Amino acid sequence: MTDLSAQTIVITGASDGIGAAASRQLATGGARLILVGRSPQKTKAVADSIGAEYHIADYTRLDDVRRLASELQSNCERIDVLANNAGGMFSGPVTTADGFEKTFQVNHLASFLLTFLLKDLLVSSHASVINTSSIAARMYGNLDIDDLNTWHGFTANRAYGNAKLANILFTKGLHERFHESGLSAVAFHPGVVATNFAANSDNYMQQIYHSVLRRFLSTPDQGGARLRHFIAGQPGETWQSGEYYISPRRIGRTNPMASDSNIIREHWQRSCAMLGIE
């Protein structure tokens, strides 16, 4: 495992669930931890409990993401790890103030934008980008490249599956573009974890995650340990850049579209076009 004592680690989605659990597990390693969450109260509580810094950003508002990137650039001389862990499943389709479908924006576009805005700092730091994906990419992903928002044929599962597939496509795109310059990227499945996941969804996942069935799911600490594994690991040794892991040490099968280089590049280009970046 990497010596974390001189590292700066940014974790999004850190106010609850596996993000909060991983942050607590990393707190004794001596790293500079910077937590990002949507809820000011919950994010502050987690950060204060472990002596970490924190920022507030609501991923349904991309101006929040732009402000977050500016704050991080101002406050950080380097970023060694960016863990893009924010996300969720939502009923819909719901249009955000930015004009995108909420599931796609919160799970993919916001993380894509944050990483893109920080890319020069990440590359110069030889950083690792850790993207929390899901087996939902394989189970439910059915991507229409001309409808990345999943406006048509929307179901909460399909939209979430497409967004989690987007995380894997993004990981592979980062590797393709920036690995030779020193940046590494990986996507992983955190397990089926008893968190607040799907609390704002009206499909059967809400019943699984918020009923007596929770007792059969992994704990947030177990899911957080998976995230911590990739944050604290050494690219090229502990994990391989550009890959999707189904468990901490096992590269997993996922949606076949994630192996299509044309889809990887087209998805990247269309994400950029949506965000007005190049």
Disulfide bonds with the S-S distance in Angstrom:
none
